[in-house]
């Protein structure tokens, strides 16, 4: 462990306190950005594919969106109290427990790839002495004449600034390994990024993905760079100095910016991990306070911090090797691990997803476009998934019947009229690989009709 401790830069209680202020504020921002919708969310619409969240009490809470909204605002308040250092360790422990409940509820709505890395990080931060410096706790101790040595620089303090890099790097490495495990070097030689950029191009804020897709050599280079970056970022935890970390920081920022500009994936939790680890908070505090000279050092990690490091590493290795996911604690991050041997295979598998629309047919035969209503009532995703289920398996109609029945109930209440059918329509795009432009193969083609019981 001596070698590992030498990789973790020691920081002072004051430097840790400044980091706590920034990190706690960042956590509050992430919670605010990731709030769950407040619309009714009956159990019929809940996802049940995440085993760790498939508990009756979780579904009970998930259906009570007003309680979840209160929980979210409580989490934001706890993060604020933690940031300023009020009963820091108690506040942080309560925050982590509340976050665990919220995360399980979130799994009834969606997956947690955009969140789970920060969730694991919060648990791994529990052994940190958060309130020893630059906090309300420290101020109260000083008033009582029990102030701690704020100038001593300690590795167990530095652990708090280092553990986000370990979790972030391990997750990125798992994503790279998943690509190589599933597709081998063909993920690079097939220039796979062009297919994934194209699949997400409709929602991307820039058209750069289309340009990459129509330039095979550029796509090939970016595919290789993606694998090298994802697999190599974990090495940054072995670099104690911020100057040595700078190339890794640029690579990490490049990945996250690529997720956004090419695929419209902006993940606040992952950005917070990057900011927490790569910005040299300790050096900035010393610069602002003009601290000079040598200070006492303590190089010991606590036993619980060592255990947390081992658990984080072992969970990620197990997920990558076994290729399993138990959200929210472990994942092999298999998204985008697929490759295609040719453009023809890509097009045959219709990876460019259609754009869905919805219409309703009333009991008197009148039809109306209902896409905006579906989105407002949050029925678009469950009905779309129900369509995909019956399209893939004709025997799935009975399985999706509760979802359609709930959609029927909400739509009838909205329109104040009985419905006879829900109609699913699609727009299908195709891509011209030479010009780098999309064109429409068809627009608003009816692909399925869910016939409803006559009332």
Beta strands, then each sheet from edge to edge (+ up, - down):
strand 1: 11-12
strand 2: 153-154
strand 3: 297-298
strand 4: 355-362
strand 5: 367-369
strand 6: 419-432
strand 7: 437-451
sheet 1: 1+ 2- 3-
sheet 2: 5+ 4- 6+ 7-
end
